[in-house]
Amino acid sequence: MEQLDQWKEQLLHWRTLAEDQLRQVPPVQLYAAAAVLIFTTLLLLSLRLLKRAKSNTIVLTGLSGAGKTVLFYQLRDGSIHGGTVTSMEPNDEIFVLHSETTEKRKTKPVHVVDVPGHSRLRPKLDEYLPQAAGIVFVVDALDFLPNCRSASEYLYDILTKGSVVKKKIPLLILCNKTDKVTAHTKEFIRRQMEKEIDKLRASRSAVSAADITNEFSLGVPGEPFSFTQCYNKVTTADASGLTGEISQLEQFIREYVKP
């Protein structure tokens, strides 16, 4: 009991000292200190809220004719509509995935953007990448070999963009049209694209620094290129937009945009 009384006396003494010190501080300084404290608290709260507010944007990109728009319609409506026609404008919508519309539990809508693959329209991609939770790079598995170099160059440019590297945005190489007998496997496509990017790496590193437009370099010097060396996670999957087999695509989306 005696010890408790001593603690009380000590606390009262400290409070008295603190009050005396505060009386000696001019009111203006007190107000300034209070303002700084409030501002700092609000700033920290804002940063925490921003970290919690994760993006729900998935960007579909790839060469023209790869089947991005068909996949977009399958995700939204479960059908292809007129999706076999090459798009000249981005398809940009927020919706609940069609496969989840029959579920009783409430699911989070996804912001899906289908960016046209035509070379003149690719700059539009830069408008969406900074807000992306994930990128889906669609490859035509049926007509892959004639377009391998072009697809690899486009993918190389995406993987070396500052907006992708700094945020480590995950990327899925989606091999579309795999329902066809003559379509290439995702393993073959991955290996061929790694080889092409390895060649690109060598040729672009030989160009003077003033002429290089890529913000970051890829791979480990002296080693063959592999997607495992990328700053962000790169995976591969199969799909068939025409038949509606998009389960691996939906799995990727829900991995990074939680329902």
Disulfide bonds with the S-S distance in Angstrom:
none
